[in-house]
Amino acid sequence: MTQKYAAVRLTEALGGGALRDAALARLEGVQTVDDALAAAPDLPSGLRPGGPGTAALWEVLATVAARDLAVARAIEPHLDALAILEQAQVDDAALTTVVGPVEARTWGVFAAEGPGVRVDATDGVGGTVRLDGTKPWCSLASSLTAALVTAHLPDGERALFAIDLRHPGVRQGDEPWAARGLTEIPSASLHLHDVPAVPVGGPGWYLRRPGFAWGGAGVAACWYGGAVGLARTLVASVAARPEAELLLMHLGDVDEHLVAARAALTEVAGEVAEGRPTKLGAARVRATVARTVERVLRASAHALGPAPLALDAEHVKRVADLELYVRQHHAERDLVSLGRKVLAQRENAQGEPW
């Protein structure tokens, strides 16, 4: 029997409930990452940040993550790539020539940099662009058909390009994936040799666009959903022992932090829905949700003890997945960046930050 999703709601004030429910109905039969990639091209086109679909998008990501973080981790970059292509107004005919027909595409977004490796973009024959080099941290590359990849231009700028991952010039590295979390989402380097590419936006556009911050907040919605999944396990345990005051204390602690994280996501969703630049807001919400995730992981471990970590495969998977996924927030380093953004806002005569 197909299990229905228990929706994770941020707010009804921003609308999008019908869009959210339509997307979740399409995902009801999804049990694995392969299922998710098969379903992804058929998700409603309105699931995009920067408009009325913002809240629905984040609620879908959070709802899916509350059940299975790996499935959410597969869907999120696909939807992010579609949003990026729309924001850049890429000509679909040019895209089809390089990456194939739209109905067959599953996307990744590979923008990581690493020491000693890089991808370079050069002009090819007939106005084409070719990519050469090594791109690290390419999640699910062997399971996807296409990707958006950042590359260095001859003048030193970076730009974004679309490529076909099935092109013979694309070779995946053989680095081991030793993770105990997100085992279904292996990441490895990609080695590119003379790979044709379609420019997506101009030089520097990818990092400067408002949508870069919007996408980062969407990842935080996945983290939030993972924390909700753990909290649901906790509340079920507390409901079975309502007289246990220590369990009630941990539940109250978890509720306090989840409600604060939800409020932060809701506030930023409203800003994004209006198309507003939200670099500071996105940094704040990522920090708030990451801190909440760490608190929920700790509280659930203290409240539930070792048994579910030893005996409950679903719980073990959720904990391991969430511990790895939330490390996309770079902890103290990202807090330094947040502090700089707060100070810059104040110095730009935008008033006191709080």
N, C-alpha and C positions, 0 to 999 in steps of 0.2 A: 504494500500500500504506500502511495506517495505521501511523504510527510509535508504538511503545509508549513510555510515559514511563519514564525511569530514575529510580526513586524517590530522593529526598533524605531520608534518615532522620536523625532526631534521637536517638531512643532506643527500644529495645524494652521498656524497663522500665515505661513508662506505658501500654502497650497501644495499641489503636486501629489495628493493622495491617490488619485486615479492612475497617474503615471507610475507611481511606486507600485501599486497593486498589480498593474499590467505587467511590469517587469518581473515582479516576484512570481506571478503566475507562470511566466515563461521559464523561470528557473526552478520550478517545483520539483521536477524530476532529476535535477542535477545532483549527483552523488560524488563525483570525482572531478579532478582538474580537467581531464579529457572531456567530460560532459560539459563543463563550464565553457571550454574553448569552442565546443560544437554549438553551444547555445548563444555565445556572445554576439555573433553577427546578426542575430535576429532580435536583439533587445531593442526596445523602443528608441527612436532617434532623438527624443526629447531629453534623454538622460545626459544633460550637459551642464556644466557650471556656467555662470555668467548670465543667467536668465531664470525664468520661472521653474526650470527643471532642477535647479541647484539642490533644494531640500530633498526632492525625490531621489536624486542621484545618491546623496549621502545617506539617506535612509535605506536605500537598497544595499549599498555597500556595507553599512553597519548591520543590517538584518542578515545578510549572507555571512558576514564575519562572525556573528554570534553563534551560527551553527558550525561553520567550517572556515577557518581563516585562510587555508590554502586556496579554496575556491574563490574567496574574495580577492586574494592576492593575484589570482590569474585574471579575473575580470577587470580589476581596477586599471591596470595599464592599458588594456584594450580600449576602454572607454576614454581614458585620458588621451590616447593617441587620436581617437576620432574627434575629440574636442579641439586638440591642437590643429588638426588638419582643417577644421571648420574656421578656427580663428585666423589661420594663415590664408584662407581662401585658395587652397591649392586646386589647380585645374585637375579634375578627376580623369580626363582623357590622358593627360601626361602621366598621372599616377598609374592608370591601368596598363599603360605601355610597359612600365617597369615592374610593378608588383602584382599584376593580374587583376581579374574582375572583382568588384566590390563584395559580392556575396560570398567569396571564398577567403576573404582576408581575416586573419587574426593577428593582432598587433602587440608589439612590445615597445617600450621606450627605453633606450639605452643611452644614458647621458653621463655615466660615471667616468671619472678620470683616475688614472693610477700612475705610480712612479715608474718611469722608464718605458711607458707605452703610450701611444697616441694614434689617432686616425687622421690622415691628411686628405683633403679634398683638392682635386686638380681638374682643370678643364680638359675634357676629352674631345674626340672628333665630333664635328657637327653640332657644337654647342652643348654637348652632354657633360655631365660631371661624373668623375670616377673617384671611388674611395679606396684607400690603401692604408693598412696598419692594423693595430690590435686594440680592441675595445674590451675593457674588463667588466665583470659583473653583469653579464647578459642573462637575465633569468628566463628560463623556459625557451631559450632560443631554438632548441631542436624540435620544439612542438609548435612553434608559430610559423606563419607564412611571411610576415613582413615586420619591419621595425622602423622606428624613427631613431636616428643615430646622430649624435653630435660629432663634428669633425673640425679640424683646424684648417683655416684658409691660408693662402700664401702670405697675406698681410698680417697674420697673427690673430685675427679675430676667429671666433668659433661660430659655426652655423649648424643648422639642423637639416637632415636629409632623410628621405624615405628610401629604403632598399628592400629588395626581395631576398629573404633569408634562404631561399632555395637555389639561389644563383650559384654556379659552380665555383665562383671566386670566394665564397663564404665557407670558412672551415672553423669548427668549434674546437676549443682547447680541451685538453684532457685533464684539467685540474680535478682533484677529488672533491666531492661534495660530502663532507663528513658531518653535516649538521644533523641534529636530532629533532629540530623543529623545521617546519616547512620542507619536509623531505621530498614532497611532490613538486617543489619549485626549485630545481637545481639551477645554480648560477655558475657560468663559466665564461672565459674570454672568447671573443670571436676574432678570428684572423681574416682580414679582408684583403683581397688582391684584385685590383682592377674591377671593382664592383660598380655597376651603373647606379646612379642615385638621382632622385628628384629633389631640388631645393624646397625647403619648407620654411617660408619666411626669409627675411634678409639676414645679413651678418649681425650677430648679437641679438637677434629678435627673440630667440627662444628663452633666454634668461631674463630679458627686460620686460616681456609681455606680462600683463596682469594675471593671465592664466597660469603662469608658473607658480604663483602663490596659491591660486585656487586649487591646483592639482595637489599641492602639498597638504592643504587642509582636507582634501578628499581622502588621502592616505590616513590622516588622523581619524576620520570617520570609521575606517576599517579597524584601527586600533581600539576605538571606543566600542565597536561591536564585539570584538574579542573579549573585552573586559565585561561587557554585558553578559556574554555567554558564561563566563566564570561566576558572575554574580547570580545568575539564575540557578546554577548548581548550589550555591551557598544558600539562597533563600529557600530552596526546596528542603535542604537539610535542616534549616532553622525551623521551618514550618512543622517538621516532624518532631521537633523538641522545643516547643515554644517557651518552656520553663527554664531553658539553659541560658542564663544571663550573659555568659561570655560569648556565646554564639550571637545573641542579640546585640551585644556591643560591636562585634565585628560586622554584623549586618548594617548597623547604623553608620559605622565608619565608611563602609563601601557605598551606601546610599548617598551620604554627604558628598563624596568625591565624584560619583557618577552624575549626580544632579548638577554639580558645578561644571563638569566637562560638557554635559549636554547643553547647559546655558551658553558656554563659550562657543560650541559648534553652532548653536542656533543664531547667536549674534553675528557670527562671521558669515553664515549662510545668507542672512538678510543682506549683508553688504555685497556679497558676491552676486546675489540675485539681481541687484541693482547695477551690476557691472563695475563696481567701484574697485580701485586698486586696494589691495588688502595685505601688503607685505607684513606690516606690523600685526594685523589681526591674525594672519595665518601663523606667524611665528608664535604668537601668544597661545593660539588654540592647540598647536602641536605640542608646546611645552606643557600646557594644562592637561591635555589628554595623556601624554606620555607619563606625567607624574601620577595621574589617576590609575593608569594601567599598572604601574609599579606598586601602587598602594593596594589595588585589588588583588594582584598576585600574592602579595605578602599577607593580606588579611585572609584570603581564602586558604592559604597554606596553614596559617595559624589556627583558623577555625576548624578546618576539615581534617587536619592531621595527615599522617602518612598513608592512610588506607587508599584514598582515591589516586594518589600519586603512584601507588604500587599495583593497584588492582583494576582501576577504571581506565580502559584504553582511550576512550573519548576524552576524558578529563586530562590524562597525561598528554595527549596530542595537543589539546587546546593550550595548555600551559607552555609546552615547548614551542609551539608555533608563535604564541604571543610574545614570549621572551625574545625570540629572534626578530620578529617583525618590528617590534617597537624600537629596536636598536637602529632603525633608520632615523630615529631622533638621536642626535649626537650629544645628548646629555649636556654636560657643562659647556662644551664648545658652542652648542646652539644657544645656550643661555647667554653667553658672551655676545653673540650676534643679536639676540633679542634686546639686551641692554643697550647696544649701539643704536638700534632702531628707536628705542624709547627716547634716548638722548637726542637723536637727530630730529625727531618730531618736536621735541621741546625747543630745540635751537632754531627750528624753522618757523618759529612764532605761531605754532598751532595750539598754543596753550599748554597748561599742565597736563601730564598724561593720565591722571586719575582724578 
